[in-house]
Amino acid sequence: MKSTALLTHRQAVAMMVVATLMWSIAGVVSRQLESARSFEVTFWRSAFNAVALVPLLVWLRGGDALVRRLRDGGRALWLSGLCWGVMYTAFMVALTLTTVANVLVTMALGPLFTALAARLALGHRLAARTWVAIALACAGIVWMFGREVGGGDGSHVVGVAVALAVPLAAAVNWTLLQHLEAKARGSSRSAGDMLPAVLIGAVLSALLVLPLAWPWRASASDVAWLALLGCVQLAIPCVLAVMAARSLSAPEVSLLALLEVIFGVLWAWLGAGEEPSSSVLSGGVLVLGALALNEVAALRRF
């Protein structure tokens, strides 16, 4: 399991879909918590993420290779790790400050930020279909949750501002990975293993919020739920996403990541009894349609 061979486009798309399905359980699992709140939730989730990532990365890459990469990875690896840390932290903190709808709508800006970052930093000329898919996907999510967002007040401004860090950090991260792959292809050398960045991000996130998480109030049940989040909702899908990103364009990665929103609505419906409204269903169809059309067009090129 130490191979770093690139996936086919179909394999990478399937891997990203699985990753978004696992990411999407955060909301419904968080609703099961009894007493853990705010920064304590973030700490336990990131800490369990780090604990799960160590054996997973050792299995995938080997212990010696992992240590060498962490030691010699350079600025790119640590910048990617910082991006992961920001995403881990901002997402959970934002959920404690504002509604899930506000956080999801803010995260929907990810494809636009990523496309613009790839255009500005890498000089990518984006296909018209990608711009259309971005516009349709963002419009669909705004339509899905527009009523809830519109009903918010000034107290949610801080939460939305924190949530904004998630798509911004994601855009930097995906664009960085694309830059490294393009640079490697131009020099006929390996791009370097970026999987350890997810571990760096988990450790940075846990250390950042640890002083703010005290005193701990989580019950045993809470810790079990947060362990599930750290391992299944973060560790495994983040590894899958980094592996898939090597074979997908940055805008494609960000567009596929929007499936987390759709899956999150379904989890809330099935696991928390929150039946989606007609606007959620119609907006979800628009998002899925945009993703499907973009991916069908992309698959015809591979």
Residue pairs with C-beta under 8 A, 6 or more apart in sequence:
1 59
1 60
2 60
2 61
2 62
2 65
4 190
4 193
6 246
6 247
7 15
7 243
7 244
7 246
7 247
8 247
8 302
9 247
9 248
9 298
9 299
9 302
10 299
10 302
11 244
11 247
12 243
12 244
12 245
12 246
12 247
12 248
13 244
13 248
13 252
13 256
13 295
13 299
15 240
15 241
15 243
15 244
16 240
16 241
16 244
16 248
16 253
16 256
16 257
16 259
17 256
17 259
18 237
18 240
19 237
19 238
19 240
19 241
19 244
20 237
20 256
20 257
20 258
20 259
20 260
20 263
21 237
21 259
21 263
22 232
22 233
22 236
22 237
22 240
23 233
23 234
23 237
23 257
23 260
23 263
24 259
24 260
24 261
24 262
24 263
24 264
24 266
24 267
25 228
25 229
25 232
25 233
25 264
25 267
26 91
26 92
26 95
26 229
26 233
26 264
27 95
27 100
27 264
27 267
27 268
28 264
28 267
28 268
28 270
28 271
28 272
29 225
29 228
29 229
29 233
30 41
30 92
30 95
30 225
30 229
31 268
31 271
31 272
32 221
32 225
33 41
33 218
33 222
33 225
33 226
34 219
34 221
34 222
35 217
35 218
35 219
35 222
36 44
36 216
36 217
36 218
36 219
36 222
36 223
36 226
37 96
37 217
38 93
38 96
38 212
38 213
39 93
39 209
39 212
39 213
40 213
40 216
40 217
40 218
41 92
41 96
41 218
41 226
42 88
42 89
42 92
42 93
42 205
42 209
42 213
43 206
43 209
43 210
43 213
44 213
44 218
44 222
44 223
44 226
44 227
44 230
45 88
45 92
45 226
45 229
45 230
45 233
45 234
46 85
46 88
46 89
46 202
46 203
46 205
46 206
46 209
46 230
46 234
47 202
47 206
47 230
48 226
48 227
48 229
48 230
48 231
48 234
48 235
49 88
49 202
49 205
49 206
49 229
49 230
49 231
49 234
49 235
49 238
50 199
50 202
50 203
50 206
50 230
51 230
51 231
52 230
52 231
52 234
52 235
52 236
53 198
53 199
53 202
53 235
53 238
53 239
54 199
56 235
56 236
56 239
57 66
57 195
57 196
57 199
57 239
58 66
60 195
60 239
61 69
61 193
61 195
61 196
65 193
66 196
69 77
69 192
69 193
69 196
70 77
70 196
70 199
70 200
73 192
73 193
73 196
73 197
74 192
76 176
76 180
76 192
76 194
77 192
77 194
77 196
77 197
77 200
78 197
78 200
79 172
79 176
80 173
80 176
80 177
80 194
80 197
80 200
80 201
81 196
81 197
81 198
81 199
81 200
81 201
81 204
82 200
82 201
82 204
83 169
83 170
83 172
83 173
83 176
83 197
83 201
84 169
84 173
84 197
84 198
84 200
84 201
84 202
84 204
84 205
84 238
85 200
85 201
85 202
85 203
85 204
85 205
85 208
86 165
86 166
86 169
86 201
87 165
87 166
87 169
87 170
87 173
87 201
88 201
88 202
88 205
88 234
89 205
89 208
89 209
90 162
90 163
90 165
90 166
90 169
91 103
91 107
91 163
91 166
93 162
93 209
94 102
94 103
94 106
94 159
94 160
94 162
94 163
94 166
95 103
96 159
97 156
97 158
97 159
97 162
98 152
98 155
98 156
98 158
98 159
98 160
98 163
99 148
99 149
99 152
99 156
99 159
100 264
100 268
101 145
101 148
101 149
102 145
102 148
102 149
102 152
102 156
102 159
102 160
102 163
103 159
103 160
103 163
103 166
104 141
104 145
104 261
104 264
105 141
105 142
105 145
105 146
105 149
106 160
106 163
106 164
106 166
106 167
107 163
107 166
107 167
107 260
107 261
108 137
108 138
108 141
108 142
108 167
108 258
108 261
109 138
109 164
109 167
110 166
110 167
110 170
110 171
110 254
110 257
110 258
111 133
111 134
111 137
111 138
111 251
111 254
111 255
111 258
112 134
112 138
113 167
113 168
113 170
113 171
113 254
114 167
114 170
114 171
114 174
114 175
114 250
114 251
114 253
114 254
115 126
115 130
115 131
115 134
115 250
115 251
115 254
116 171
117 171
117 172
117 174
117 175
117 250
118 124
118 126
118 174
118 175
118 178
118 249
118 250
118 251
119 125
119 126
121 175
121 179
122 175
122 178
122 179
122 182
122 250
124 249
124 250
126 251
127 297
129 293
129 294
129 297
130 249
130 251
130 252
130 255
130 294
132 290
133 255
133 290
133 291
133 293
133 294
134 251
134 255
134 290
136 286
136 287
136 289
136 290
137 255
137 258
137 286
137 287
137 290
137 291
139 286
140 283
140 284
140 285
140 286
140 287
140 290
141 258
141 261
141 283
141 287
142 149
142 283
143 279
143 282
143 283
143 286
144 261
144 265
144 279
144 280
144 282
144 283
144 284
144 287
145 280
145 283
146 279
147 277
147 279
170 254
170 257
171 250
171 254
174 245
174 250
174 253
174 254
175 250
177 194
177 242
177 245
177 246
177 250
178 245
178 249
178 250
180 191
180 192
180 194
181 191
181 246
183 191
184 190
184 191
184 192
191 246
194 242
195 239
195 242
195 243
197 242
198 235
198 238
198 239
198 242
201 238
202 230
202 234
202 235
218 226
241 253
241 257
244 253
245 253
248 256
252 294
252 295
252 298
255 290
255 291
255 294
256 291
256 295
258 287
258 291
259 287
259 288
259 291
261 287
262 284
262 287
262 288
265 276
265 280
265 284
268 274
268 276
269 275
269 276
276 284
